[in-house]
Amino acid sequence: MFAYLPPATEEVVNDTCKATTGSKKFLTLEGYANAFPGFSQYLRSVSENNLRSKLREGIISFVRFEGIMNNRFKKGDDSYQRMKRATLNSPTIVTDTPPQAFIDELQAAIGKVITAYNDTELNDAWKLINTETGNIAERAEREKQDNINYAFERFSKIFTKVVKQDNGEKMTGIIAAANFEGMPFGQNEAEKAKRKAQYADLFSLD
């Protein structure tokens, strides 16, 4: 199943990534993996068309989705779908580019957006959101994870407040200039072959 999550709210992303009944998740693992090229295409399209509110919402939903899949949001909560290294570094049904490549591309651009606004509260939240924890059975790591979860919960409000200061101008310009890969339907065969060769070695598994 193909998942095209943006511009879902954080609550919808949470629900979509959780078990519906028992241990059965809302989508197949392949469906969740397909969401990453979907985010890439969506954010590219709305930034190029200067749809600033949709871009802001898409970034917020991506941050939550990526945090869930990489087990940084509510680590230890087994009701959420997570992705392992093999899935993150393998081609999806819709493209030969692995999810991790889309994640790296999107994270780098969003990081540039946050740096451009240079807001202390937003910088701190972004740093926490991208922090890894160890064994959360240990008190110190569990407390760190609680702080990470709190940063995830507050990211939407902080990000929205900050980017509205210039009506999202910096955000839109940076994301549009990033020229995200997006979905493969806009690529010719030569471009597809180049992308496939580029990631074949970079993300090969041991």
C-alpha positions as CSV (number, residue, x, y, z in Angstrom):
1,M,0.0,0.0,0.0
2,F,1.3,3.5,-0.9
3,A,1.3,6.0,2.0
4,Y,1.0,9.7,1.1
5,L,0.8,11.2,4.6
6,P,1.5,14.9,4.1
7,P,0.0,17.3,5.1
8,A,-1.4,15.2,7.9
9,T,-1.5,16.6,11.4
10,E,0.8,15.2,14.1
11,E,-2.2,13.5,15.6
12,V,-3.0,11.8,12.3
13,V,0.6,10.8,11.9
14,N,0.6,9.3,15.4
15,D,-2.6,7.3,14.7
16,T,-1.4,6.2,11.3
17,C,1.9,4.8,12.8
18,K,0.2,2.9,15.6
19,A,-1.4,-0.5,15.8
20,T,-5.0,-0.6,14.9
21,T,-6.0,-3.9,16.6
22,G,-3.5,-6.0,18.6
23,S,-0.1,-5.7,16.9
24,K,-1.5,-5.0,13.4
25,K,-0.4,-1.6,12.1
26,F,-2.4,0.8,9.9
27,L,-0.1,0.2,6.9
28,T,2.3,-2.4,5.7
29,L,6.0,-1.7,6.3
30,E,6.4,-1.1,2.6
31,G,3.6,1.5,2.8
32,Y,5.4,3.4,5.6
33,A,8.6,3.3,3.6
34,N,6.8,4.8,0.6
35,A,5.8,7.8,2.7
36,F,9.4,9.2,2.5
37,P,9.4,9.8,-1.2
38,G,5.9,11.1,-0.8
39,F,7.1,13.7,1.7
40,S,10.0,14.7,-0.6
41,Q,7.6,15.2,-3.5
42,Y,5.0,17.1,-1.5
43,L,7.5,19.5,0.2
44,R,9.1,20.1,-3.2
45,S,5.8,20.9,-4.9
46,V,4.3,23.2,-2.3
47,S,7.6,25.1,-1.9
48,E,7.9,25.6,-5.6
49,N,4.3,26.8,-5.7
50,N,4.8,29.1,-2.7
51,L,2.1,27.4,-0.6
52,R,3.6,28.4,2.7
53,S,1.0,27.1,5.1
54,K,1.0,23.7,3.4
55,L,4.8,23.6,3.5
56,R,4.9,24.4,7.2
57,E,2.3,21.7,7.9
58,G,4.2,19.2,5.8
59,I,7.5,19.9,7.6
60,I,5.8,19.4,10.9
61,S,4.2,16.1,9.9
62,F,7.5,14.9,8.4
63,V,9.4,15.7,11.6
64,R,6.9,13.6,13.7
65,F,6.8,10.7,11.1
66,E,10.6,10.5,10.8
67,G,11.0,10.6,14.6
68,I,8.5,7.7,15.0
69,M,10.1,5.6,12.2
70,N,13.6,6.1,13.7
71,N,12.5,5.3,17.2
72,R,13.3,8.7,18.7
73,F,9.7,9.7,19.5
74,K,8.3,7.7,22.4
75,K,11.1,5.2,22.3
76,G,10.0,2.0,24.1
77,D,6.3,2.3,23.0
78,D,5.9,-0.8,20.9
79,S,2.5,0.2,19.6
80,Y,4.3,2.4,17.0
81,Q,5.7,1.1,13.8
82,R,9.5,1.5,13.6
83,M,12.0,1.0,10.8
84,K,15.2,-1.0,11.0
85,R,18.4,-0.3,9.1
86,A,17.7,-2.8,6.4
87,T,14.4,-1.2,5.5
88,L,15.8,2.4,5.7
89,N,18.6,1.5,3.3
90,S,16.7,-0.6,0.7
91,P,14.7,0.6,-2.3
92,T,11.0,1.1,-1.9
93,I,8.2,-0.1,-4.2
94,V,7.9,3.3,-5.8
95,T,11.6,4.3,-6.2
96,D,15.1,2.8,-6.2
97,T,16.2,5.5,-3.8
98,P,16.1,4.2,-0.2
99,P,14.2,6.0,2.5
100,Q,17.4,7.0,4.3
101,A,18.5,9.1,1.4
102,F,15.2,11.0,1.4
103,I,15.5,11.4,5.2
104,D,19.0,12.8,4.9
105,E,18.0,15.2,2.2
106,L,14.9,16.5,4.1
107,Q,16.6,16.7,7.5
108,A,19.5,18.7,6.0
109,A,17.1,21.3,4.5
110,I,14.9,21.6,7.5
111,G,18.0,22.1,9.6
112,K,19.0,24.9,7.3
113,V,15.6,26.5,7.8
114,I,15.9,26.3,11.6
115,T,19.4,27.8,11.5
116,A,18.2,30.6,9.3
117,Y,15.6,31.7,11.8
118,N,18.1,31.4,14.7
119,D,15.5,31.2,17.4
120,T,16.8,29.8,20.7
121,E,13.7,27.8,21.6
122,L,13.4,26.3,18.1
123,N,17.1,25.5,18.0
124,D,16.9,23.7,21.4
125,A,13.8,21.7,20.3
126,W,15.4,20.6,17.1
127,K,18.6,19.5,18.9
128,L,16.6,17.4,21.3
129,I,14.4,15.9,18.6
130,N,17.5,14.6,16.9
131,T,19.1,13.2,20.0
132,E,19.4,9.5,20.5
133,T,19.0,7.7,23.8
134,G,20.4,4.5,25.2
135,N,18.7,2.0,27.4
136,I,15.6,3.8,28.7
137,A,15.4,1.3,31.6
138,E,18.1,3.4,33.1
139,R,16.9,6.5,34.9
140,A,19.1,9.1,33.2
141,E,18.3,7.8,29.7
142,R,14.6,7.7,30.5
143,E,14.6,11.3,31.7
144,K,16.5,12.2,28.5
145,Q,13.8,10.4,26.5
146,D,11.1,12.3,28.4
147,N,12.7,15.6,27.3
148,I,12.9,14.4,23.7
149,N,9.2,13.5,23.7
150,Y,8.4,16.9,25.2
151,A,10.4,18.6,22.4
152,F,8.5,16.6,19.8
153,E,5.2,17.6,21.3
154,R,6.1,21.3,21.3
155,F,7.8,21.4,17.9
156,S,4.6,22.3,16.0
157,K,3.8,25.3,18.2
158,I,7.3,26.6,18.3
159,F,8.0,26.1,14.6
160,T,4.7,27.8,13.6
161,K,5.3,30.8,15.8
162,V,8.9,31.3,14.5
163,V,8.2,31.0,10.7
164,K,5.2,33.3,10.9
165,Q,7.6,36.1,11.8
166,D,8.4,36.5,8.1
167,N,5.3,34.7,6.8
168,G,7.5,31.7,6.0
169,E,9.7,33.5,3.5
170,K,13.0,32.0,4.6
171,M,11.4,28.5,5.0
172,T,10.0,28.5,1.5
173,G,13.1,29.8,-0.2
174,I,15.4,27.3,1.5
175,I,13.1,24.3,0.8
176,A,12.6,25.3,-2.8
177,A,16.3,25.8,-3.4
178,A,17.0,22.3,-1.9
179,N,15.5,20.7,-5.1
180,F,14.3,17.5,-3.4
181,E,14.4,14.4,-5.4
182,G,10.7,13.7,-5.1
183,M,8.9,10.9,-6.9
184,P,10.5,9.2,-9.9
185,F,7.6,10.0,-12.3
186,G,9.4,13.3,-13.2
187,Q,12.7,11.6,-14.0
188,N,13.8,10.3,-17.4
189,E,15.5,6.9,-17.7
190,A,19.0,8.3,-17.6
191,E,18.2,10.2,-14.3
192,K,16.7,7.1,-12.8
193,A,19.7,5.0,-13.7
194,K,22.1,7.6,-12.2
195,R,20.1,7.7,-9.0
196,K,20.0,3.9,-8.7
197,A,23.8,3.7,-9.2
198,Q,24.4,6.5,-6.7
199,Y,22.6,4.7,-3.9
200,A,23.5,1.1,-4.7
201,D,27.0,1.4,-3.1
202,L,26.2,4.2,-0.6
203,F,23.5,2.2,1.2
204,S,24.7,-1.3,0.6
205,L,24.3,-3.5,3.7
206,D,27.1,-5.5,5.3
